[in-house]
Amino acid sequence: MKRIDLFKLCFTRLCLLLILTLLYTNIWAQLSDGIRVADPTIFYDDETYYLYGTADSEQQKGFKVYTSSDKKNWKDAGIALKTGDVFGTAGFWAPQVFRYRNRFYMAYVANERIAIAESESPLGPFIQKVKMEIKAPVKMIDPFVFFDSGKIYLYHVRLNDGNRIYVSELEADLSAIKEQTTIICIQATEPWENTNGANWKVTEGPTVLKIDHTYYLFYSANDFRNPDYAVGYASSDNPLGPWKKYKENPVLSKVQTGENGTGHGDFFTDKKGKLNYVFHTHESNQKANGKRRTAMIEMGFKPIKGKEPIFWINTGSFYFLKYQ
């Protein structure tokens, strides 16, 4: 081989190596720069957005809180709830933060049980004066506390012949459910809700909106590791149901985002009055490794005079949350 041909070959290989390195570095930067919490929720208070969610590592015994002023760029604001201050030793999942009687509360999962802690600030620390779970005859996960017409409801998932969504009335002090009021809301019955044909069917991650006199229960279906994990909703004229599933479900999936494992989120209203849905996707479309990225999209309902509101989603508003 001529010396000049050898030089060209080496130069070409070096250029290719540099290009691949730059591509890998860019992709890694995008991934590592992003927020990595699953089952996310955002609480807006006093011009600040507070983000909480399930950590991608069981080494984190509790929940971090992230803050933002623009919904896109986030700062790590430390630990909002940690083991030792509250009920639970492992499996801290799916938090929800809300305000009640001039205090801030966090409903969360630990040890596949639901508990509620309180704080003077959305930053925490969230604590329990008496470390206790909300008693129930079966394991429960994925709490969503909902206030309506003087009553407090706890939507949740019971691990009973599958992941199925129930609702119960809560006591006024948030210490216990009224078990006699418990009723099932949603279970997997539609093809999109069980694309793998699993014996243990999954519906989870409930969140509820009330618009005019109609209640909308949003939920996710399929195992979270399934690329077809997706979001649908059902409606009712009563917070206890019965619930009618939307015929065009799922309304949020990999079809809208291009990302596998799209689901399990929560709604919040931003400073401009727009409804946003924060949720997670798989970390990678190539392999479901249990790790997830945090994303956001605008979606909600458009009011129609004299008719039921129409669901809408702004696919162009989809983006991943990142560190500032």
Secondary structure, 3 states (H helix, E strand, C coil): CCHHHHHHHHHHHHHHHHHHHHHHHHHHHHHHCECCEEEEEEEEECCEEEEEEEECCCCCCEEEEEEECCCCEEEEEEEEEECCCCCCCCCCEEEEEEEECCEEEEEEEECCEEEEEEECCCCCCCECCCCCCCCCCCCEEEEEEEEECCEEEEEEEEECCCEEEEEEEECCCCCCEEEEEEEEEECCCCHHHCCCCCCCCEEEEEEEEEECCEEEEEEEECCCCCCCCEEEEEEECCCCCCCEECCCCCCECHHHHCCCCCEEEEEEECCCCCEEEEEEEECCCCCCCCCEEEEEEEEEEEEECCEEEEEEEEEEEEEECEEC
